[in-house]
């Protein structure tokens, strides 16, 4: 029986960021990294895959652990974590999983595992190599993405320093480039000056190289598809330069290169009529703070922002963008979300907003109970000022989705906090209740219209309070907190 599909689309105790969606047969599979709840580092030591029927995107199931870091013979203390993977079906009918291992240095090779089924038990296969058998180490071999284009296998990869600044300080481009190649790149990427100098486009950016049918051996020279932040100065990519997360999709006769920009919070795209050259910047598809959507500025972000990674996929005739959000006041506990997108006749993809009902095919019913963490907007003035807290000091004056004592809820709701759910289909008179701890009040709004205020008598244990509301049609629901103390929210309920 079909249920409603919510964001995040996987259970609230699951943290699968960097999701690459692929339809194989009658199921859609998501392959991604594996974060920990309340994590302290990017990615973990295994890959867990999830899948759903193409005609029921509410029915996700775990396929179990499909591959473990300790299966890689080259794993050591320096190369211990498995970062964002991708899977492609080879010309032999088998499935190949590509990944990079790291401890934060971005210097290792791209590894490959193989399996007879999309989400079975993968086994180690080898590493991407040059025709002479040596390790392929051109540019920065990180974040692999694959495309089987009518039998031709393309490997997309790369990384670049992403400052998050827009724009870079006003210094001559030649000076900034010299600083990077002379001091920053050799140390960060552990490359010699000779290795850096051999790359005609520099080492930072998004690249492609074709593979032989053995799925390991490169064929020809790598090509640059999108420049990193320094090389993008003065180009059409300047304000959305390549950072990481290479992914390629083919729609008709057009190739869409999806990537994360140097601003971190957004997934962008570039298009071409070729899989390996002549890409033109297209635009932003999604931001995990809704920055840029209808002109929204970084200071108007609607959620904590941080790195983003994902891709598009057509599922049962509808295109979607898969991305991830940040929870637990860190960027090490990321959860997968998805939204419907539209590819217009001219090939462009308008930016979409974050919602609570991305895979649902429409608004959620204003009936029954919803866990508070399915909110798509969660912010106050501190989040709007800081945006990204992965490497900064956590503050108790910033609301966040959390897990404590095995319970998942919104904590540290304090002055000027806004909690938003998009969208609900309202049918008239209801009673809206909240399950909370703490005290204060929630002003309830449907879009901009105030429906009433829920008073929250001081409670040390979970308590419920509510008000009658009357509203019809499809609207966003907002809870705006008021009070001098702090509050926690576990769920909302319509009766």
C-alpha positions as CSV (number, residue, x, y, z in Angstrom):
1,X,0.0,0.0,0.0
2,X,1.4,3.4,-0.9
3,X,2.1,5.9,1.8
4,X,3.1,9.5,1.7
5,X,6.7,10.2,0.7
6,X,8.5,12.7,2.9
7,X,11.8,14.5,3.1
8,X,14.1,13.2,4.1
9,X,13.0,10.2,2.1
10,X,14.9,7.6,4.3
11,X,14.2,7.0,8.0
12,X,15.2,9.7,10.3
13,X,17.9,7.5,11.8
14,X,19.6,7.0,8.4
15,X,22.3,9.3,7.1
16,X,23.1,8.6,3.5
17,X,24.5,11.8,1.8
18,X,26.0,12.3,-1.6
19,X,23.2,10.3,-3.1
20,X,23.6,9.1,-6.7
21,X,20.1,7.8,-7.9
22,X,19.9,5.2,-10.7
23,X,17.0,3.3,-12.1
24,X,17.9,-0.3,-12.8
25,X,15.0,-2.4,-13.9
26,X,11.8,-1.5,-12.0
27,X,13.6,0.0,-8.9
28,X,15.5,3.2,-8.2
29,X,18.7,2.7,-6.2
30,X,20.5,5.4,-4.2
31,X,24.2,5.0,-3.7
32,X,25.9,7.4,-1.3
33,X,28.3,7.9,1.5
34,X,27.4,6.7,5.0
35,X,27.5,9.3,7.8
36,X,26.9,8.7,11.5
37,X,24.3,10.2,13.7
38,X,26.0,13.0,15.7
39,X,29.1,12.2,13.5
40,X,32.5,13.7,13.9
41,X,33.9,13.1,10.4
42,X,32.7,12.9,6.8
43,X,31.7,9.4,5.7
44,X,32.2,6.1,7.4
45,X,33.6,2.6,6.7
46,X,30.9,1.1,4.5
47,X,28.3,1.7,1.9
48,X,24.6,1.0,2.6
49,X,22.4,1.1,-0.4
50,X,18.6,1.8,-0.5
51,X,16.0,1.2,-3.2
52,X,12.4,1.7,-3.9
53,X,9.9,0.7,-6.7
54,X,9.8,3.2,-9.4
55,X,6.0,3.5,-8.9
56,X,6.1,4.0,-5.1
57,X,8.8,6.4,-3.9
58,X,7.5,6.1,-0.3
59,X,8.5,2.4,0.0
60,X,12.3,2.6,0.5
61,X,14.1,-0.4,1.8
62,X,17.7,-1.0,2.9
63,X,19.7,-3.4,0.7
64,X,22.1,-3.8,3.5
65,X,25.9,-3.1,3.5
66,X,27.0,-3.6,-0.1
67,X,30.7,-2.9,0.5
68,X,33.1,-2.3,3.3
69,X,36.3,-0.3,3.6
70,X,38.3,-3.3,4.9
71,X,37.7,-5.1,1.6
72,X,40.0,-2.7,-0.1
73,X,43.6,-4.1,0.0
74,X,45.1,-0.6,-0.1
75,X,43.3,0.7,2.9
76,X,45.5,2.1,5.7
77,X,45.3,4.8,8.4
78,X,45.7,7.6,5.9
79,X,43.2,6.2,3.4
80,X,40.5,4.8,5.8
81,X,37.2,6.5,4.9
82,X,35.2,5.8,1.8
83,X,33.9,9.0,0.2
84,X,31.1,9.6,-2.3
85,X,30.6,6.6,-4.7
86,X,28.8,6.0,-8.0
87,X,27.6,2.8,-9.7
88,X,27.4,2.1,-13.4
89,X,26.3,-0.9,-15.4
90,X,29.2,-2.2,-17.6
91,X,28.9,-3.6,-21.1
92,X,29.3,-7.1,-19.6
93,X,26.1,-6.6,-17.6
94,X,27.8,-6.4,-14.3
95,X,27.7,-3.4,-11.9
96,X,30.8,-1.4,-11.0
97,X,31.1,0.8,-7.9
98,X,33.7,3.6,-8.1
99,X,34.9,5.4,-5.0
100,X,37.8,7.3,-3.5
101,X,39.3,6.6,0.0
102,X,40.7,9.4,2.1
103,X,41.3,10.8,5.5
104,X,40.9,14.3,4.2
105,X,43.9,14.7,1.9
106,X,42.3,14.0,-1.6
107,X,45.4,12.3,-3.0
108,X,44.6,8.6,-3.5
109,X,43.5,6.7,-6.6
110,X,40.0,5.9,-7.7
111,X,39.0,2.4,-6.7
112,X,36.6,0.0,-8.2
113,X,34.4,-2.9,-6.9
114,X,32.1,-5.2,-8.9
115,X,28.9,-7.1,-8.4
116,X,26.5,-9.1,-10.5
117,X,23.5,-7.1,-9.2
118,X,23.0,-3.4,-8.5
119,X,22.9,-3.8,-4.7
120,X,24.4,-7.2,-3.9
121,X,27.7,-7.9,-2.2
122,X,30.4,-6.1,-4.1
123,X,34.0,-7.4,-4.2
124,X,37.2,-5.4,-4.8
125,X,38.1,-5.2,-8.5
126,X,41.1,-2.8,-8.8
127,X,42.0,0.8,-9.2
128,X,41.8,3.1,-12.2
129,X,45.1,2.9,-14.1
130,X,47.0,4.1,-17.1
131,X,47.6,1.9,-20.1
132,X,51.0,0.9,-18.7
133,X,49.4,-0.4,-15.5
134,X,50.5,2.5,-13.3
135,X,48.0,4.4,-11.1
136,X,46.0,7.0,-12.8
137,X,46.7,10.2,-10.8
138,X,45.9,13.0,-13.2
139,X,44.5,16.2,-11.6
140,X,42.7,15.4,-8.3
141,X,41.2,11.9,-8.5
142,X,38.2,12.4,-6.3
143,X,34.3,12.1,-6.3
144,X,33.9,9.7,-9.3
145,X,30.8,9.8,-11.4
146,X,30.1,7.4,-14.3
147,X,28.2,7.3,-17.6
148,X,27.7,4.4,-19.9
149,X,26.8,6.2,-23.2
150,X,25.7,3.6,-25.6
151,X,28.7,1.4,-24.7
152,X,31.3,4.1,-24.1
153,X,32.3,4.4,-20.5
154,X,33.1,7.9,-19.2
155,X,34.6,8.6,-15.8
156,X,34.0,12.1,-14.3
157,X,36.0,13.3,-11.4
158,X,37.8,16.1,-9.8
159,X,38.0,18.5,-6.8
160,X,38.9,22.2,-6.3
161,X,39.4,24.4,-3.3
162,X,36.0,26.0,-2.6
163,X,36.3,29.1,-0.3
164,X,32.6,29.8,-0.1
165,X,33.5,33.4,-0.9
166,X,31.7,35.3,-3.6
167,X,33.8,36.7,-5.2
168,X,37.4,36.1,-4.4
169,X,39.5,39.0,-3.0
170,X,40.3,41.5,-5.8
171,X,43.8,40.4,-6.6
172,X,45.3,39.7,-10.1
173,X,44.3,36.3,-11.4
174,X,47.9,35.4,-12.2
175,X,49.0,36.2,-8.6
176,X,46.2,34.0,-7.1
177,X,47.0,31.2,-9.5
178,X,50.7,31.4,-8.7
179,X,49.9,31.3,-4.9
180,X,47.8,28.2,-5.5
181,X,50.3,26.2,-7.6
182,X,53.4,27.3,-5.6
183,X,52.2,26.9,-2.1
184,X,48.7,25.6,-1.6
185,X,48.3,22.7,-4.1
186,X,51.6,20.9,-3.4
187,X,50.9,20.8,0.3
188,X,47.1,20.0,0.2
189,X,47.2,17.5,-2.6
190,X,50.7,16.1,-2.0
191,X,51.7,16.6,-5.6
192,X,55.1,17.6,-6.9
193,X,55.5,20.7,-8.9
194,X,56.2,18.6,-11.9
195,X,52.9,16.8,-11.5
196,X,51.1,20.1,-11.2
197,X,52.9,21.6,-14.2
198,X,52.1,18.7,-16.5
199,X,48.3,19.5,-16.4
200,X,47.5,22.0,-19.2
201,X,44.3,23.2,-17.4
202,X,45.7,23.0,-13.9
203,X,44.8,20.3,-11.3
204,X,41.7,22.0,-9.9
205,X,38.4,21.4,-11.7
206,X,35.9,18.9,-13.0
207,X,37.3,16.4,-15.5
208,X,36.4,13.5,-17.7
209,X,38.4,10.5,-19.1
210,X,37.1,7.6,-21.1
211,X,37.6,4.0,-19.9
212,X,38.3,0.8,-21.7
213,X,35.8,-2.1,-21.5
214,X,37.7,-3.5,-18.6
215,X,36.3,-0.6,-16.6
216,X,39.8,0.2,-15.2
217,X,42.1,1.4,-17.9
218,X,41.9,5.0,-19.1
219,X,41.7,5.7,-22.8
220,X,43.3,9.0,-23.9
221,X,43.9,12.2,-21.9
222,X,41.6,13.7,-19.3
223,X,39.7,16.8,-20.4
224,X,38.5,19.7,-18.3
225,X,34.7,20.3,-18.2
226,X,34.3,23.0,-15.5
227,X,37.0,25.2,-13.9
228,X,37.7,25.6,-10.2
229,X,37.3,28.9,-8.4
230,X,40.7,30.4,-9.4
231,X,40.5,29.4,-13.1
232,X,36.9,30.4,-13.3
233,X,37.7,34.1,-12.8
234,X,36.5,35.9,-15.9
235,X,34.5,33.0,-17.3
236,X,30.8,32.2,-17.2
237,X,31.5,29.8,-14.3
238,X,33.0,32.5,-12.1
239,X,30.1,32.9,-9.7
240,X,29.4,29.1,-9.6
241,X,32.8,27.5,-10.1
242,X,33.4,23.8,-9.8
243,X,34.1,22.4,-6.2
244,X,33.3,18.7,-6.2
245,X,30.5,16.1,-6.8
246,X,30.9,15.3,-10.6
247,X,27.8,13.6,-12.0
248,X,26.6,13.2,-15.6
249,X,23.2,12.5,-17.1
250,X,22.1,12.4,-20.7
251,X,18.6,13.8,-21.6
252,X,17.8,13.3,-25.2
253,X,20.8,14.5,-27.1
254,X,22.0,16.8,-24.3
255,X,24.5,16.0,-21.6
256,X,24.0,17.5,-18.1
257,X,27.0,17.9,-15.9
258,X,25.8,18.2,-12.3
259,X,28.3,19.4,-9.7
260,X,28.6,21.2,-6.3
261,X,29.9,24.8,-6.6
262,X,32.6,26.6,-4.6
263,X,29.7,28.1,-2.6
264,X,29.2,24.6,-1.2
265,X,25.4,24.8,-0.6
266,X,24.2,24.4,-4.2
267,X,24.1,21.9,-7.0
268,X,24.6,23.4,-10.4
269,X,24.6,22.1,-14.0
270,X,26.3,22.7,-17.3
271,X,25.2,21.4,-20.6
272,X,26.8,20.2,-23.9
273,X,26.0,18.2,-27.0
274,X,29.1,16.1,-26.2
275,X,30.0,14.0,-23.2
276,X,33.5,15.3,-22.9
277,X,33.8,18.9,-24.0
278,X,32.2,22.3,-24.7
279,X,30.1,22.6,-21.5
280,X,28.3,25.8,-20.9
281,X,27.1,26.9,-17.4
282,X,23.4,26.4,-17.1
283,X,22.3,27.4,-13.6
284,X,21.5,26.3,-10.0
285,X,19.2,23.3,-9.5
286,X,18.9,23.3,-5.7
287,X,20.4,24.9,-2.6
288,X,20.2,23.4,0.8
289,X,19.4,26.8,2.2
290,X,17.2,27.9,-0.7
291,X,19.8,30.6,-1.4
292,X,19.3,32.0,-4.9
293,X,15.7,30.7,-5.1
294,X,13.6,33.7,-6.2
295,X,16.5,36.0,-5.4
296,X,17.1,34.8,-1.8
297,X,20.4,36.0,-0.4
298,X,22.8,34.1,1.9
299,X,21.6,36.3,4.8
300,X,18.0,35.0,4.1
301,X,18.9,31.3,4.1
302,X,16.1,29.1,5.3
303,X,18.2,26.3,6.9
304,X,21.8,25.6,7.9
305,X,23.9,25.3,4.8
306,X,26.9,23.2,4.0
307,X,28.4,21.1,1.3
308,X,25.9,19.5,-1.1
309,X,26.2,16.5,-3.4
310,X,23.7,14.6,-5.5
311,X,22.3,14.2,-9.0
312,X,19.2,14.0,-11.2
313,X,17.3,10.9,-12.3
314,X,14.1,10.3,-14.3
315,X,11.8,8.0,-12.3
316,X,8.6,6.8,-13.8
317,X,8.5,9.7,-16.2
318,X,9.3,12.5,-13.7
319,X,12.7,14.1,-13.1
320,X,14.1,14.6,-9.6
321,X,17.1,16.2,-8.0
322,X,18.6,14.3,-5.1
323,X,20.7,16.3,-2.6
324,X,21.4,16.4,1.2
325,X,20.7,18.5,4.2
326,X,22.7,19.0,7.5
327,X,21.6,18.0,10.9
328,X,22.9,17.7,14.5
329,X,24.7,21.1,14.3
330,X,27.4,19.5,12.1
331,X,28.1,18.7,8.5
332,X,29.0,15.1,9.5
333,X,25.4,13.9,9.9
334,X,23.8,14.6,6.4
335,X,20.5,13.2,5.3
336,X,19.2,12.7,1.7
337,X,16.4,14.7,0.3
338,X,14.9,15.0,-3.2
339,X,12.7,17.4,-5.1
340,X,10.8,17.3,-8.4
341,X,12.4,19.3,-11.2
342,X,11.4,20.4,-14.6
343,X,13.5,20.3,-17.7
344,X,12.1,23.0,-20.0
345,X,11.9,22.8,-23.8
346,X,15.0,25.0,-24.1
347,X,16.9,22.5,-21.9
348,X,17.1,24.8,-18.8
349,X,16.3,23.6,-15.3
350,X,14.7,26.2,-13.0
351,X,15.9,26.2,-9.4
352,X,13.6,24.4,-7.1
353,X,13.0,25.0,-3.4
354,X,13.4,22.6,-0.5
355,X,10.2,21.0,0.6
356,X,8.9,18.4,3.1
357,X,7.2,16.4,0.3
358,X,9.7,16.2,-2.5
359,X,9.0,12.6,-3.7
360,X,5.3,12.7,-2.8
361,X,4.0,14.0,-6.2
362,X,2.0,16.7,-4.4
363,X,1.4,18.3,-0.9
364,X,1.1,16.3,2.3
365,X,-2.3,15.7,3.8
366,X,-3.1,17.9,6.8
367,X,-4.1,14.9,8.8
368,X,-2.4,12.7,11.4
369,X,1.0,13.1,13.0
370,X,4.3,14.2,11.5
371,X,7.8,14.0,13.1
372,X,9.0,17.6,13.7
373,X,12.4,16.9,11.8
374,X,10.6,16.6,8.4
375,X,10.6,20.4,8.4
376,X,12.3,21.9,5.3
377,X,12.9,25.4,6.9
378,X,14.6,25.8,10.2
379,X,16.4,29.0,11.0
380,X,16.8,32.0,13.3
381,X,19.1,35.1,13.0
382,X,22.1,33.1,14.2
383,X,21.8,30.5,11.4
384,X,21.3,33.3,8.9
385,X,24.5,35.0,10.0
386,X,26.8,31.8,10.3
387,X,25.2,29.5,7.8
388,X,27.8,26.7,8.1
389,X,28.9,25.3,11.5
390,X,30.8,22.2,10.6
391,X,34.1,23.6,11.6
392,X,33.0,26.3,14.0
393,X,31.8,26.5,17.5
394,X,28.4,25.1,18.2
395,X,26.0,27.4,19.9
396,X,22.9,26.6,22.0
397,X,21.2,29.6,20.5
398,X,20.7,27.9,17.2
399,X,17.8,25.5,16.5
400,X,18.8,22.1,15.0
401,X,17.5,18.7,14.2
402,X,19.1,16.4,16.8
403,X,19.1,12.9,18.2
404,X,19.5,12.5,22.0
405,X,18.5,9.5,24.1
406,X,17.3,7.7,21.0
407,X,14.8,10.4,20.2
408,X,14.9,12.7,17.2
409,X,13.4,16.1,17.5
410,X,14.2,19.8,17.1
411,X,16.3,21.3,19.9
412,X,17.3,24.8,21.0
413,X,14.3,26.5,19.6
414,X,14.8,30.0,20.9
415,X,14.2,33.7,20.0
416,X,13.0,34.3,16.4
417,X,13.1,30.6,15.4
418,X,11.0,29.7,12.3
419,X,10.1,26.1,11.6
420,X,8.5,25.6,8.2
421,X,6.8,22.7,6.4
422,X,6.1,22.8,2.7
423,X,3.4,21.9,1.7
424,X,0.2,20.8,3.3
425,X,-3.2,20.4,1.6
426,X,-5.7,21.8,4.1
427,X,-9.4,20.9,4.0
428,X,-11.0,23.3,6.5
429,X,-11.4,23.1,10.3
430,X,-8.7,21.2,12.2
431,X,-7.0,21.0,15.5
432,X,-3.3,21.5,15.3
433,X,-1.3,20.1,18.2
434,X,2.4,20.1,19.0
435,X,4.4,17.7,21.2
436,X,7.0,19.9,23.0
437,X,9.2,20.3,26.0
438,X,10.1,23.7,27.5
439,X,7.9,26.7,27.3
440,X,6.9,29.8,25.3
441,X,4.5,30.0,22.4
442,X,4.2,29.2,18.7
443,X,2.5,31.6,16.3
444,X,0.9,29.4,13.6
445,X,0.9,30.7,10.0
446,X,-0.3,29.4,6.7
447,X,2.0,31.2,4.3
448,X,1.8,34.8,5.6
449,X,-1.6,34.5,7.2
450,X,-1.7,34.1,11.0
451,X,-4.0,31.3,12.2
452,X,-3.5,31.7,15.9
453,X,-1.0,31.1,18.7
454,X,-0.3,28.0,20.7
455,X,0.7,28.7,24.3
456,X,3.3,26.3,25.7
457,X,3.0,26.0,29.5
458,X,6.4,25.2,31.0
459,X,6.9,21.4,30.8
460,X,10.0,19.3,31.6
461,X,8.6,16.2,29.9
462,X,7.0,15.8,26.5
463,X,3.6,17.6,26.6
464,X,1.0,18.5,24.0
465,X,-0.8,21.8,23.3
466,X,-2.9,22.9,20.4
467,X,-5.4,25.3,18.9
468,X,-8.2,25.0,16.4
469,X,-7.4,26.3,12.9
470,X,-9.4,26.8,9.8
471,X,-7.7,27.0,6.4
472,X,-8.3,25.5,2.9
473,X,-6.0,24.9,0.0
474,X,-2.3,24.2,-0.3
475,X,-0.1,26.2,2.0
476,X,3.2,26.2,3.8
477,X,2.8,25.8,7.6
478,X,5.1,27.9,9.8
479,X,5.6,27.8,13.6
480,X,7.3,31.0,14.8
481,X,8.6,30.7,18.3
482,X,8.2,33.4,21.0
483,X,9.5,33.3,24.5
484,X,12.6,34.0,26.6
485,X,13.4,30.4,27.3
486,X,14.1,27.5,24.9
487,X,11.8,24.9,23.6
488,X,12.0,21.4,21.9
489,X,9.6,20.1,19.3
490,X,9.0,16.4,18.7
491,X,6.0,16.3,16.4
492,X,3.0,18.1,15.1
493,X,-0.5,16.6,14.7
494,X,-3.7,17.4,12.8
495,X,-7.0,16.1,14.1
